Structure formats: C-alpha cells, structure tokens
C-alpha cells in the first residue's frame, strides 16, 4: 500500500540521516560512504565537493586533529515519489585553538538534504547546511579571548565564529552559505521545491 511505502521511506531516510552523523563523527568511513549516491555532493563552510572527496578531506582533517562533531534534533521529510527533501535541526561543534585560547565553537542550524531512491536504496544527492547562529566558548571560562574584529566581520552572522576558526587553521571559507533569512536560503528553498516537483512528475 502507498501509505505503508511512505512510512518505510521516511523510516529509511531518518536512519540514513542518523547514520551520517554517527559514522562521520566516529571515522567509520566505509559505512559513511554508503549514505551517498556516487554523484552526491557535500556543501560546507570549509569544503564543497563530492561525497568521496568529503570523505578524503575529512580523513585528512581527522589525522591532523581537527575536531568537528554533529548533533541532530527533529527532522521534517517531504516525499515526492522517489525524491525527498529532509530538513533536520542540528548543531556543529568544533573544538580548537582560537588566537591562543582553547575554545568550542557551537553553530546551530539545519541540514537541508536532497535525497533520491535509486535501485531501491535512498541516498544523499546534496547536503546543504543552513547556518542560523553560532557562538565561541573558551574551555576555561576565565580565559581572555580577543578576536580580530575585522576578520570576524568578514563572515556572515550565522556562522561567523565557525568561519573564524576555520580560516585561522587554514581553510578557505565559502562566504555565501544560506542562513536563517536572506536570498541564499530563499534560492535553496526554491531549488528544493523544484526537486520535489520533478519527483511528483516522475
């Protein structure tokens, strides 16, 4: 029955989204590879490319001691035939040295995911985070942290502190990622609507 199929699809998609976080953060790279379709792409502040390329650079960062963890909240899934858009509340937590002070940077937002069912298997075609707000927290509350104001203000408010530390450790940060409001996120929503419309046409 169609209703049963939709329940199964939502279950499979939710499991995939949860596996992405657990396997990526655990460094379980071979299982992590299975959540992507071969042409799947990852968009992040510090990286944009295929799922395979994302695995490679994540492994390189892992080996250098880059510490980035993810936590998930609620998920909303829109189904359209063999296509879906999933939005999942999340936080990105990056620990590192910020201008001589050990800090955690916590960024809150959503994963906005384009998914497709191919040969009976759901997989990611595109993962585009939406960055809503962030904060930097010294591990020692008594530490004095003084940021470079000019550098900080180069970055969008939704991921300003995250971009700051990533730039400091050598990454080139993309400056036009979608936030809570604005033209970038409106374009993303429009692209998601087109993805679902094509799925309904089928």
C-alpha positions as CSV (number, residue, x, y, z in Angstrom):
1,X,0.0,0.0,0.0
2,X,1.1,3.6,-0.8
3,X,0.8,4.6,2.9
4,X,3.0,1.7,4.0
5,X,5.6,2.6,1.4
6,X,5.7,6.2,2.7
7,X,6.2,5.1,6.3
8,X,9.0,2.8,5.2
9,X,10.6,5.6,3.1
10,X,10.5,8.0,6.0
11,X,12.0,5.4,8.3
12,X,14.8,4.7,5.9
13,X,15.6,8.3,5.3
14,X,15.6,9.1,9.0
15,X,18.0,6.1,9.6
16,X,20.3,7.4,6.8
17,X,20.4,10.9,8.3
18,X,21.3,9.5,11.8
19,X,23.9,7.2,10.3
20,X,25.6,10.1,8.5
21,X,26.3,11.8,11.8
22,X,27.3,8.7,13.8
23,X,29.5,7.2,11.1
24,X,31.2,10.5,10.1
25,X,32.0,11.6,13.6
26,X,33.2,8.1,14.5
27,X,35.5,8.0,11.5
28,X,33.7,4.9,10.1
29,X,34.5,6.0,6.6
30,X,33.4,2.9,4.6
31,X,30.0,2.8,6.2
32,X,29.8,6.6,5.9
33,X,30.3,6.2,2.1
34,X,27.1,4.2,1.8
35,X,24.8,7.1,2.7
36,X,25.8,8.9,-0.5
37,X,24.9,8.3,-4.1
38,X,28.0,8.3,-6.4
39,X,27.2,11.8,-7.6
40,X,26.3,13.1,-4.2
41,X,27.7,16.4,-3.1
42,X,28.5,18.0,0.2
43,X,28.4,21.7,0.8
44,X,30.0,23.1,4.0
45,X,31.7,26.3,5.0
46,X,35.2,24.8,4.5
47,X,34.5,22.3,1.7
48,X,32.4,21.8,-1.4
49,X,32.6,18.7,-3.4
50,X,31.5,15.1,-3.9
51,X,30.8,12.6,-1.1
52,X,34.0,10.7,-1.9
53,X,36.1,14.0,-1.8
54,X,34.4,14.9,1.5
55,X,35.5,11.6,3.0
56,X,39.1,12.2,1.8
57,X,39.3,15.7,3.3
58,X,37.5,14.6,6.5
59,X,40.0,11.8,7.0
60,X,42.9,14.2,6.4
61,X,41.5,16.6,9.0
62,X,40.8,13.7,11.4
63,X,44.5,12.7,11.1
64,X,45.6,16.3,11.8
65,X,43.5,16.5,14.9
66,X,40.6,18.7,13.5
67,X,37.7,18.1,15.9
68,X,34.2,18.6,14.4
69,X,31.2,16.9,15.8
70,X,27.5,17.0,14.9
71,X,24.3,16.6,16.9
72,X,20.8,16.1,15.5
73,X,17.4,17.3,16.5
74,X,14.0,16.9,14.9
75,X,13.5,16.0,11.2
76,X,10.9,17.1,8.6
77,X,10.7,15.0,5.5
78,X,8.8,15.9,2.3
79,X,8.3,12.9,-0.1
80,X,7.6,13.1,-3.8
81,X,7.8,9.7,-5.5
82,X,11.5,8.6,-5.5
83,X,12.7,12.0,-4.3
84,X,12.7,13.7,-0.9
85,X,13.8,16.9,0.9
86,X,14.7,16.4,4.5
87,X,15.3,19.3,7.0
88,X,17.0,18.3,10.2
89,X,17.8,20.6,13.1
90,X,21.5,20.2,14.0
91,X,24.5,21.7,15.8
92,X,28.1,21.7,14.6
93,X,30.6,21.7,17.4
94,X,34.3,22.5,16.5
95,X,37.0,22.4,19.2
96,X,40.3,24.1,18.6
97,X,42.7,26.9,19.4
98,X,41.3,30.4,18.7
99,X,44.0,33.0,18.8
100,X,45.8,31.2,21.6
101,X,42.7,30.2,23.6
102,X,41.2,26.6,23.6
103,X,37.6,27.0,22.6
104,X,34.4,25.3,21.5
105,X,32.5,26.9,18.6
106,X,28.8,25.9,18.5
107,X,26.8,26.5,15.4
108,X,23.1,25.9,15.2
109,X,21.2,25.3,12.0
110,X,19.6,22.7,9.8
111,X,20.8,20.1,7.3
112,X,18.8,20.7,4.1
113,X,19.1,17.4,2.2
114,X,18.2,16.4,-1.4
115,X,17.6,12.6,-1.4
116,X,16.7,10.1,-4.1
117,X,15.7,6.4,-4.1
118,X,17.7,4.5,-6.8
119,X,17.5,0.8,-7.2
120,X,15.5,0.5,-4.0
121,X,18.1,2.5,-1.9
122,X,17.8,6.0,-0.6
123,X,20.9,8.1,-0.8
124,X,22.1,11.7,-0.5
125,X,22.3,13.7,-3.7
126,X,23.1,17.0,-2.0
127,X,23.6,18.0,1.7
128,X,23.4,21.8,2.1
129,X,23.6,23.1,5.7
130,X,21.7,26.2,6.7
131,X,23.7,28.2,9.3
132,X,21.4,30.1,11.7
133,X,23.6,31.3,14.6
134,X,26.9,30.5,16.4
135,X,28.9,31.3,19.5
136,X,32.5,30.8,20.7
137,X,33.1,29.5,24.2
138,X,36.5,29.3,25.9
139,X,37.0,26.0,27.6
140,X,38.4,27.9,30.6
141,X,35.7,30.5,31.5
142,X,38.3,32.8,33.0
143,X,40.4,32.9,29.8
144,X,40.6,36.2,28.0
145,X,39.7,35.9,24.3
146,X,40.2,38.8,21.9
147,X,39.2,38.2,18.3
148,X,40.3,40.1,15.3
149,X,37.2,42.2,14.7
150,X,38.0,43.0,11.1
151,X,38.4,39.3,10.2
152,X,35.3,38.3,12.2
153,X,33.1,40.8,10.4
154,X,34.1,39.4,7.0
155,X,31.8,36.4,7.7
156,X,28.0,36.1,7.7
157,X,26.4,36.2,11.1
158,X,25.0,32.7,11.0
159,X,28.5,31.1,11.0
160,X,30.8,34.0,11.9
161,X,32.8,32.3,14.7
162,X,32.9,28.9,12.9
163,X,34.3,30.6,9.8
164,X,36.8,32.5,12.0
165,X,38.4,29.4,13.5
166,X,38.3,27.5,10.2
167,X,40.1,30.4,8.5
168,X,42.7,30.5,11.3
169,X,43.6,26.9,10.8
170,X,44.0,27.3,7.0
171,X,40.7,26.6,5.3
172,X,39.1,28.8,2.7
173,X,35.6,29.5,3.9
174,X,32.7,30.0,1.5
175,X,31.0,33.4,2.2
176,X,27.6,32.9,0.7
177,X,26.1,29.9,2.6
178,X,22.4,30.1,3.4
179,X,21.3,31.5,6.8
180,X,18.0,31.8,8.6
181,X,16.9,34.5,6.3
182,X,18.0,36.1,3.0
183,X,18.3,35.4,-0.7
184,X,20.6,32.4,-0.3
185,X,18.2,30.4,1.7
186,X,15.2,31.5,-0.5
187,X,17.1,30.2,-3.5
188,X,17.7,26.9,-1.6
189,X,14.0,26.6,-0.8
190,X,13.1,27.2,-4.5
191,X,15.6,24.6,-5.6
192,X,14.1,22.1,-3.1
193,X,10.6,22.8,-4.4
194,X,11.8,22.1,-8.0
195,X,13.4,18.9,-6.8
196,X,10.2,17.7,-5.3
197,X,8.1,18.9,-8.3
198,X,10.2,16.8,-10.6
199,X,9.7,13.8,-8.3
200,X,6.0,14.2,-8.5
201,X,6.1,14.3,-12.3
202,X,8.0,11.2,-12.0
